[in-house]
Amino acid sequence: SVVSLLSAPLALLLTLRANASMSRLIEARQAWGKLVLQARGLASIVGIYVYPVNPQAAVLAIRYLTILGWSLKAQLRGESETYQQEYLQLMLSQTAVGASTESEYSWISKQSKQSVAITARLRQICAVALSTNPNSSMDITNTSTQLIIEERIRELEAVVGICERLFGSTIPPTYTRHLSRVMSIWLLLLPVSLIAMAQLKTVSVAFATSIAAYVFVGLDEVGMEIEDVFQLLPIQQLAAATQRDVQDQFFMTV
């Protein structure tokens, strides 16, 4: 029957949709876990190696590192510019140790992709701070520190890139529409097929059709919800965890 012929394609479409959505969710969660880990490690390195050489630069780098998670969250959830300005002003409008951060606030506010700008600024701050070391040209430890910091910043850039890719490349709408049409046809023909082949009573046909509709429509809704990974993930808590871990690691080492 037509219902039997459509059952296999429908199951395949639902399976592919669910697998694609789950893969996106898992990749996004791993990326944010990596962000917390790498930011925490970089904060510890800055506190141990950069702060003794240039305390002002180290404090400024930590300020940028603490707002990276919030900036990425605002970008992925499409939050208002007013909200973004609030946490930027909170972290960068005060005066750091011997240096005003007002110019930093003005600079980052003008950037179209603030998360990308933050990683670039982190690289610049750490490079300048370590270059002020009078023994930097001959100190092997200083060179190794620069390489370690560069590696950490590259990992942060990779996390930002993964999140931007997932945010900008959703499951094609054509696939979703086609799946909905096939499911509608299958559910429409199911009661006809049950009556013609199984010769069930009207109540039994209605009950079986309702159960099938509940299962298949529910699977489709689950796939659609999981697809929007950044609305589903607890990014608020992850950004707060990043900020808290960065601060704890830095104050623990200075």
GUKOL-230482 format. One record per residue (C-alpha): residue in one letter; x, y, z. Coordinates in steps of 0.5 Angstrom, whole numbers. Layout:
<atoms>
ATOM_rest_u_v_w
ATOM_A_X_Y_Z
...
</atoms>
This chain:
<atoms>
ATOM_rest_u_v_w
ATOM_S_0_0_0
ATOM_V_2_7_0
ATOM_V_3_8_7
ATOM_S_8_2_7
ATOM_L_12_5_1
ATOM_L_12_12_5
ATOM_S_14_9_12
ATOM_A_21_8_10
ATOM_P_23_14_7
ATOM_L_19_18_13
ATOM_A_23_14_18
ATOM_L_29_16_14
ATOM_L_28_23_14
ATOM_L_26_23_21
ATOM_T_33_20_23
ATOM_L_37_24_19
ATOM_R_34_30_22
ATOM_A_35_28_29
ATOM_N_42_26_28
ATOM_A_44_32_25
ATOM_S_40_36_30
ATOM_M_44_32_36
ATOM_S_50_33_32
ATOM_R_50_40_32
ATOM_L_48_40_40
ATOM_I_54_36_42
ATOM_E_59_40_38
ATOM_A_56_47_41
ATOM_R_56_44_48
ATOM_Q_63_41_47
ATOM_A_65_48_44
ATOM_W_63_52_50
ATOM_G_66_47_55
ATOM_K_73_48_51
ATOM_L_72_56_52
ATOM_V_71_55_59
ATOM_L_77_51_60
ATOM_Q_82_55_55
ATOM_A_80_61_58
ATOM_R_81_59_65
ATOM_G_88_56_63
ATOM_L_90_63_59
ATOM_A_88_67_66
ATOM_S_93_62_70
ATOM_I_98_63_65
ATOM_V_97_71_65
ATOM_G_97_71_72
ATOM_I_104_67_73
ATOM_Y_108_70_67
ATOM_V_105_77_65
ATOM_Y_103_80_71
ATOM_P_110_80_74
ATOM_V_112_83_68
ATOM_N_107_88_66
ATOM_P_101_88_72
ATOM_Q_97_93_68
ATOM_A_97_89_61
ATOM_A_95_83_65
ATOM_V_89_86_69
ATOM_L_87_89_62
ATOM_A_87_82_59
ATOM_I_83_79_64
ATOM_R_78_84_63
ATOM_Y_77_82_56
ATOM_L_78_75_58
ATOM_T_72_75_63
ATOM_I_67_79_57
ATOM_L_69_74_52
ATOM_G_63_69_54
ATOM_W_58_74_55
ATOM_S_60_77_48
ATOM_L_59_71_44
ATOM_K_53_69_48
ATOM_A_50_76_46
ATOM_Q_52_75_38
ATOM_L_49_68_38
ATOM_R_43_70_41
ATOM_G_42_76_38
ATOM_E_41_80_44
ATOM_S_40_88_43
ATOM_E_46_93_43
ATOM_T_44_96_49
ATOM_Y_45_89_53
ATOM_Q_52_89_50
ATOM_Q_54_96_52
ATOM_E_52_94_59
ATOM_Y_57_89_60
ATOM_L_62_92_56
ATOM_Q_61_99_60
ATOM_L_61_95_67
ATOM_M_68_91_65
ATOM_L_72_97_61
ATOM_S_69_103_63
ATOM_Q_73_103_70
ATOM_T_80_105_71
ATOM_A_85_100_71
ATOM_V_92_100_75
ATOM_G_95_106_72
ATOM_A_91_106_65
ATOM_S_85_109_63
ATOM_T_80_103_60
ATOM_E_75_108_57
ATOM_S_79_108_50
ATOM_E_78_100_50
ATOM_Y_71_101_52
ATOM_S_70_106_46
ATOM_W_74_101_41
ATOM_I_71_95_43
ATOM_S_64_98_42
ATOM_K_65_100_35
ATOM_Q_67_93_33
ATOM_S_62_89_29
ATOM_K_64_82_31
ATOM_Q_66_83_38
ATOM_S_68_76_40
ATOM_V_73_76_34
ATOM_A_76_83_36
ATOM_I_77_81_44
ATOM_T_81_75_42
ATOM_A_85_79_37
ATOM_R_86_85_43
ATOM_L_88_79_48
ATOM_R_94_77_43
ATOM_Q_96_84_42
ATOM_I_96_86_50
ATOM_C_100_79_51
ATOM_A_105_80_46
ATOM_V_106_88_48
ATOM_A_107_86_55
ATOM_L_112_80_54
ATOM_S_116_85_50
ATOM_T_117_90_55
ATOM_N_121_85_59
ATOM_P_128_87_59
ATOM_N_131_80_58
ATOM_S_125_78_53
ATOM_S_130_77_47
ATOM_M_135_72_51
ATOM_D_130_69_55
ATOM_I_128_62_53
ATOM_T_122_62_58
ATOM_N_119_68_55
ATOM_T_119_65_48
ATOM_S_116_59_51
ATOM_T_110_63_54
ATOM_Q_109_67_48
ATOM_L_108_60_44
ATOM_I_103_58_50
ATOM_I_99_64_50
ATOM_E_99_64_42
ATOM_E_96_57_43
ATOM_R_91_58_48
ATOM_I_88_64_44
ATOM_R_88_60_37
ATOM_E_84_55_41
ATOM_L_79_61_43
ATOM_E_79_63_36
ATOM_A_77_56_34
ATOM_V_71_56_39
ATOM_V_69_63_36
ATOM_G_69_60_29
ATOM_I_65_53_31
ATOM_C_60_57_34
ATOM_E_59_62_28
ATOM_R_59_56_23
ATOM_L_53_53_27
ATOM_F_50_59_28
ATOM_G_50_61_21
ATOM_S_49_54_18
ATOM_T_42_51_20
ATOM_I_39_45_17
ATOM_P_36_47_10
ATOM_P_28_50_10
ATOM_T_27_45_4
ATOM_Y_29_39_8
ATOM_T_24_41_14
ATOM_R_18_43_9
ATOM_H_19_36_5
ATOM_L_19_32_12
ATOM_S_13_36_14
ATOM_R_9_34_7
ATOM_V_11_27_7
ATOM_M_9_26_14
ATOM_S_2_30_13
ATOM_I_1_25_7
ATOM_W_3_19_11
ATOM_L_-2_21_17
ATOM_L_-8_23_12
ATOM_L_-7_16_9
ATOM_L_-6_12_15
ATOM_P_-13_11_17
ATOM_V_-16_9_10
ATOM_S_-10_4_10
ATOM_L_-12_1_17
ATOM_I_-20_1_15
ATOM_A_-18_-2_8
ATOM_M_-13_-7_10
ATOM_A_-14_-9_17
ATOM_Q_-22_-8_17
ATOM_L_-21_-4_24
ATOM_K_-27_-1_27
ATOM_T_-28_7_27
ATOM_V_-25_8_34
ATOM_S_-19_3_34
ATOM_V_-17_7_27
ATOM_A_-18_14_31
ATOM_F_-14_11_37
ATOM_A_-8_8_32
ATOM_T_-8_14_28
ATOM_S_-8_19_34
ATOM_I_-2_15_37
ATOM_A_2_15_30
ATOM_A_1_22_30
ATOM_Y_3_24_37
ATOM_V_10_20_36
ATOM_F_12_22_29
ATOM_V_10_30_30
ATOM_G_13_29_37
ATOM_L_20_27_34
ATOM_D_19_32_29
ATOM_E_18_38_34
ATOM_V_24_35_38
ATOM_G_28_35_32
ATOM_M_26_43_31
ATOM_E_28_45_38
ATOM_I_34_41_38
ATOM_E_36_45_32
ATOM_D_37_52_35
ATOM_V_42_50_39
ATOM_F_44_56_42
ATOM_Q_37_57_45
ATOM_L_37_51_48
ATOM_L_44_51_51
ATOM_P_45_54_58
ATOM_I_49_59_55
ATOM_Q_48_64_61
ATOM_Q_51_60_66
ATOM_L_56_58_61
ATOM_A_58_65_60
ATOM_A_58_66_68
ATOM_A_62_60_69
ATOM_T_67_63_64
ATOM_Q_68_69_68
ATOM_R_68_66_75
ATOM_D_73_61_73
ATOM_V_78_66_70
ATOM_Q_77_71_76
ATOM_D_79_65_81
ATOM_Q_85_63_77
ATOM_F_88_70_76
ATOM_F_87_72_83
ATOM_M_90_65_85
ATOM_T_96_66_82
ATOM_V_98_74_83
</atoms>
